[in-house]
Amino acid sequence: MRGLQARAFFPAIQICLQRQSTFGSMRIVFDVRNISPVCRRISPARRLEVSLSESLPVRSEETQMSQVDAETTARVIADKCIGDRIRRLRLKKSMGLVDLGKLTGLSASFLSQLETGRVVPTLRNLARIAMVFSKDLSYFFESDASAIFRIHRRKERVRLPQTGVEFPTYYFESLGYMVPDRPMDPYFAEFIPLSDETKPAPHLHPGFEFLYLFEGALVLHHGEQQCTLEEGDAVYFDASTAHSYKCAAKKPAKAIIVTMHQAPSPLPLRAARTAPGTQPPSA
C-alpha cells in the first residue's frame, strides 16, 4: 500500500520556481489539488516546502571573465604614458605639432590631444609616429626603466672646445651625457678671456636656456640686448634668438648652463638676419 501511495504521490508534485530579481529564492511546494485521493489524507503538516532564503546576485561566471572594467583599461593605457613618450620624441627633435602632422598625415589638434591623453591612438597612428622617429612600435609599450639616477664624475667628463670656429671662446663639459632621452642638457662652461677686438660668434637653437654664473664676469648678448653678469647672477632666455657670451674679466668665467628642448618658436626678424654660429651639442 505504501508503494502505491508513493507512486501516486510523487508524480503529482508541482515544482514551482519563484524567480525574483535575484537568483536563489526557489520554493518547492505540493499542490494538493493535483494529489490523488489516496494521498489527500496526508496531513498538511507533511507537505514539503523548501525555501532557500539566501539571495545571491545574478552573476554569470562567463560574463565576469569576458568583461574588462573600463576604468582598469584606461589606467593600463595611462600607465604606458604613450602621450608623454610621443612628446619627448617630438621635442628632442625640436619639432612642432604642425611639423609632425605633416610627416604623419595626422592633424596637429589630434596630436595635441594624443600627447595630453585625451584620445587613445590606434596602432596605425602609432606606427606612423614611430616611423618618423625611427622607433619600433614596441617602444610605446615597453615598461619604463627604474627611476633615473646617474652620477657624472668629474674625472669621467670630457672637456670640449666650442665647435665651428677657428678660435674657441669657451670650453664645455656635458653633465648629462649618460641620461637617455633627456628633456634638458646641463653643461659646465668655462669662458676664456678675450681681447677687446674679438667678437664671439652668435648662435641660436630651439628651446630655452638657463645660465648661472658662479665665478668671474660675463657679457651676454641676446638679440639687441646686452648685459653683464657677475658672480651669483642667473639668466633665463629664449634660445631661438641669436645670443653670444664673452668673458668680461682677465680670468675665466665659469657657469652652469642648462638648455631645455622645446618646440621652436617664430624667430624675431633680427635673429633671422644674424648668421648663426655654433653651440654646445644637443642630445
C-alpha positions, 0 to 999 in steps of 0.5 A: 500500500505504501508503494502505491501511495508513493507512486501516486504521490510523487508524480503529482508534485508541482515544482514551482520556481519563484524567480525574483530579481535575484537568483536563489529564492526557489520554493518547492511546494505540493499542490494538493489539488493535483494529489490523488485521493489516496494521498489527500489524507496526508496531513498538511503538516507533511507537505514539503516546502523548501525555501532557500532564503539566501539571495545571491546576485545574478552573476554569470561566471562567463560574463565576469571573465569576458568583461574588462572594467573600463576604468582598469583599461584606461589606467593600463593605457595611462600607465604606458604614458604613450602621450608623454613618450610621443612628446619627448620624441617630438621635442628632442627633435625640436619639432612642432605639432604642425611639423609632425602632422605633416610627416604623419598625415595626422592633424596637429589638434589630434596630436595635441590631444594624443600627447595630453591623453585625451584620445587613445591612438590606434596602432596605425597612428602609432606606427606612423609616429614611430616611423618618423622617429625611427622607433619600433612600435614596441617602444610605446609599450615597453615598461619604463626603466627604474627611476633615473639616477646617474652620477657624472664624475668629474674625472669621467667628463670630457672637456670640449672646445666650442665647435665651428670656429677657428678660435674657441671662446669657451670650453664645455663639459656635458653633465648629462651625457649618460641620461637617455632621452633627456628633456634638458642638457646641463653643461659646465662652461668655462669662458676664456678671456678675450681681447677687446677686438674679438667678437664671439660668434652668435648662435641660436637653437630651439628651446630655452636656456638657463645660465648661472654664473658662479665665478668671474664676469660675463657679457651676454648678448641676446638679440639687441640686448646686452648685459653683464653678469657677475658672480651669483647672477642667473639668466633665463632666455629664449634660445631661438634668438641669436645670443653670444657670451664673452668673458668680461674679466682677465680670468675665466668665467665659469657657469652652469648652463642648462638648455631645455628642448622645446618646440621652436618658436617664430624667430624675431626678424633680427635673429633671422638676419644674424648668421648663426654660429655654433653651440654646445651639442644637443642630445 
